[in-house]
Structure formats: C-alpha cells, structure tokens
Amino acid sequence: MSRTSLGTLVGLALAALVAAGLGGRVGTGVVAGYLLGASIGLVGFLWQRSLVAEPRKVLYASVFSFLLKLLGLAAGTLALRFVAALGNLADWRAFLFTYAVAAYLSLVGGALENRLAIRQETAL
C-alpha cells in the first residue's frame, strides 16, 4: 500500500473522530466531504501512478484529475447547498472544508510519491 493511501486512511480516521465529536449535520458533512475528496484524489493518484513510465502523460493526468477534483467540489457543495433533502442531511460548509483538505492532501502526497517513482523509473 502506498504512503498516500495510508495517509488518506489516517485522515479518514481523524475526520471520523472530528465528525463524531461534532455530530449531526456538521459531522455528516465532515465525513461526506472527506470521503468524496479523498476518493477522487486517490483515483487521480492511482491513474497518474499507472502512467509513471510516460512522464508526459502523468502531467496530463495530473491536470485532468485536478479538474475532476474541482468538479466534485462544485457539484457536492452546490447539491448540499441548494437541494433541500441533501442539505438536511449534511452541512455544506463542513463538506466544503473537509473536501478541500482531503483533495489537497491527496494531491500533494500523490505528487510527491509520483515524483519519486518517476525518478526511479528514469534512473533505470
């Protein structure tokens, strides 16, 4: 298991602890935001990781996965903000914050890990 995946699981445990402490709609927003942000972030990381042999394609995958993260952020936040049934379940501000944290952590962790992998690939 990669360091990025392990870090994401640790972050999920922390988000669950915070959510349990907050409870209610805010707690649900924390967990929902972290799960969606981390999921999209890990999918982007794994996609980039599969292209390590071709560094130019890693850059394209990185840009595209960042756009997917922005789309997920916008779609999730707008859905929680303007769909009353969803807004009653989770707080959109808590979702927005934890989504951004999870997406950022997976972006930075994945980029560093892929950078090391590319270095090792080109050194061979």
C-alpha positions in Angstrom: 0.0 0.0 0.0 1.4 3.4 -0.9 2.2 6.2 1.5 -0.6 8.3 0.0 -3.2 5.6 0.6 -2.0 5.1 4.2 -2.1 8.9 4.8 -5.6 9.1 3.4 -6.8 6.3 5.7 -5.2 8.1 8.7 -7.0 11.3 7.6 -10.3 9.4 7.3 -9.9 8.2 10.9 -9.2 11.8 12.0 -12.2 13.1 10.1 -14.4 10.4 11.7 -13.2 11.4 15.1 -14.0 15.0 14.4 -17.3 14.1 12.9 -18.2 12.0 16.0 -17.4 15.0 18.2 -19.4 17.4 16.2 -22.3 15.2 15.5 -25.5 16.0 13.5 -25.4 17.6 10.1 -22.0 19.1 10.5 -20.5 15.7 11.4 -22.1 14.2 8.4 -20.8 17.0 6.2 -17.2 16.4 7.5 -17.3 12.7 6.7 -19.0 13.2 3.3 -16.6 15.9 2.3 -13.6 13.8 3.3 -14.8 10.7 1.6 -15.6 12.3 -1.7 -12.4 14.4 -1.7 -10.2 11.5 -0.8 -11.9 9.2 -3.2 -11.4 11.5 -6.2 -7.9 12.3 -5.1 -6.9 8.7 -4.8 -8.4 7.8 -8.2 -6.3 10.6 -9.7 -3.2 9.5 -7.9 -3.6 5.9 -9.0 -4.2 6.9 -12.6 -1.1 9.0 -12.6 0.8 6.2 -10.9 -0.2 3.8 -13.8 1.5 6.2 -16.2 4.8 6.6 -14.5 6.7 5.1 -17.4 5.5 8.0 -19.5 6.1 11.3 -17.6 4.5 13.5 -20.2 1.2 11.6 -19.7 1.5 11.9 -16.0 1.3 15.7 -16.4 -1.9 15.4 -18.5 -3.4 13.0 -16.0 -2.5 15.4 -13.1 -4.2 18.3 -14.8 -7.3 16.3 -15.6 -7.6 14.8 -12.1 -7.3 18.4 -10.7 -10.2 19.4 -12.9 -12.2 16.4 -11.6 -11.5 17.5 -8.1 -12.8 20.9 -8.9 -15.9 19.4 -10.5 -16.5 17.2 -7.4 -16.1 20.2 -5.1 -18.6 22.3 -7.1 -21.1 19.5 -7.6 -21.1 18.4 -4.0 -21.2 21.8 -2.5 -24.0 23.1 -4.8 -26.0 19.9 -4.2 -25.8 20.3 -0.4 -26.5 24.0 -0.6 -29.4 24.0 -2.9 -31.1 20.6 -2.7 -33.1 20.7 0.5 -33.2 17.0 1.0 -29.4 16.7 0.9 -29.0 19.9 2.9 -31.0 18.5 5.7 -28.5 15.6 5.9 -25.2 17.3 5.8 -23.8 20.8 6.3 -22.4 22.2 3.0 -19.7 24.3 4.8 -18.3 21.3 6.6 -18.4 19.4 3.4 -16.6 22.1 1.5 -13.8 22.4 4.1 -13.1 18.8 4.5 -13.3 18.1 0.8 -10.7 20.7 0.2 -8.4 19.3 2.9 -8.8 15.7 1.6 -8.2 16.8 -2.0 -5.2 18.9 -1.1 -3.6 16.1 1.0 -4.1 13.5 -1.7 -2.8 16.0 -4.4 0.4 16.8 -2.5 1.1 13.3 -1.2 0.4 11.8 -4.6 2.5 14.3 -6.5 5.5 13.7 -4.2 5.1 9.9 -4.4 4.8 10.0 -8.2 7.8 12.3 -8.4 9.9 9.7 -6.6 8.5 6.9 -8.8 9.3 8.9 -12.0 12.9 9.5 -10.7 13.4 5.8 -10.0 11.9 4.9 -13.4 14.1 7.3 -15.3 17.2 6.3 -13.3 16.9 2.7 -14.5 
